[in-house]
Amino acid sequence: MIPHLKELCYQQNEFEVDPVFVEQFVDRHIHDWREAQSHWEIIVERVLNTDAVRRDASGDEAMHQAVSAAEILLTTTSLPQTVPHLSATDSFQGS
């Protein structure tokens, strides 16, 4: 199961996600936690289907790899200050 952002905003979290990242991600969504969570789930789900997650990884291990890769992707990619609405059916295009 994809972790909730509210679980990741603590210094000690199972996925070792930087709480500052979570705060900045939610800030980009104008503090709309529901929208931020929706986008987070879309991104992590799509990262699960990339080579950022080892083919032989499953369950918790695969999720940890996907969450880590999503955080790295989102912190190393230039993103707009605010994020437009994105639905699960929209295409995800990198720059």
N, C-alpha and C positions, 0 to 999 in steps of 0.2 A: 504494500500500500504506500502511495506517495505521502510523505510526511507533510503535515500542516505547517504553514509558515509560523503560526503561533507557538508551535512546539520548538521551532528552530531559533526563536528570538532570544533564547537564554544562552548565557556563556557556555554552560555545560549542556550540550545536546548530543543525542546518540549519533548524529551524522557529522558532528564537528564542523557545522556551518558557522561562519562568522556572523554573530548577531548584527553587526554593522551592515553586512550585506542585506540581511532581511529588512532592516529598517530602511535602507536606501531603496530596495525593491518596492516596498509598500509605499514609500514616499513618491515614487514615480507613478503610482496609481492613485495619487491624490488622497492617500490614507484610506482607500477603499479596500479593506482586507478581503472582502469577498471576490472582487475583481482580481486582486493580486493573487489570491489563492488559485483562482481559475486559470490565470496565465501561467503560474508556477506549475500546475499540474499538466498543462498542455506541453510546456517546455520539457519537463522531466520525462513525460511519456515519450516524447519524440527523441530525446537523448537516449532512452533505453534501446532504441532501434538503430543506434549508430555503433561505430567501432570504439566509442569511448567506454563501452561496457563489453567486457570479455565475453566471447561466445559461450564459454563453459560456466559463466557465472549464473547463478539462479537465486531466487528469493531475496533474502536480506543483502547478500553480497552484491547482487546486480543493482538493487535499489541504492545502496551506498555509493557504488560507482557512478550511477546516473545522477544522483544528487550532487556529488562532488564535481562531476563534469559540467552540470548545469550551472553551478555556482561559478566555476572558472570561466565558462563561456560568457556568462552575464557580467562578470566583473572585468573581463578583458575586451569586451566588445563595446564600442561607442554606442550608447543608447540615448534616445531623446529624454529630456527632463520628465515628460509625462508620456504615458503610453496610451494609444488609442484602443478602443474596444477590439478584442480579438476573440473569435469564437473557435471552438474545437474544429470546425470545418474549414476555417481559413487556412490558406497555404502559409507555410513558414519559410521565409526567404531570408537568407543571410546576405550581407553586403559583400 
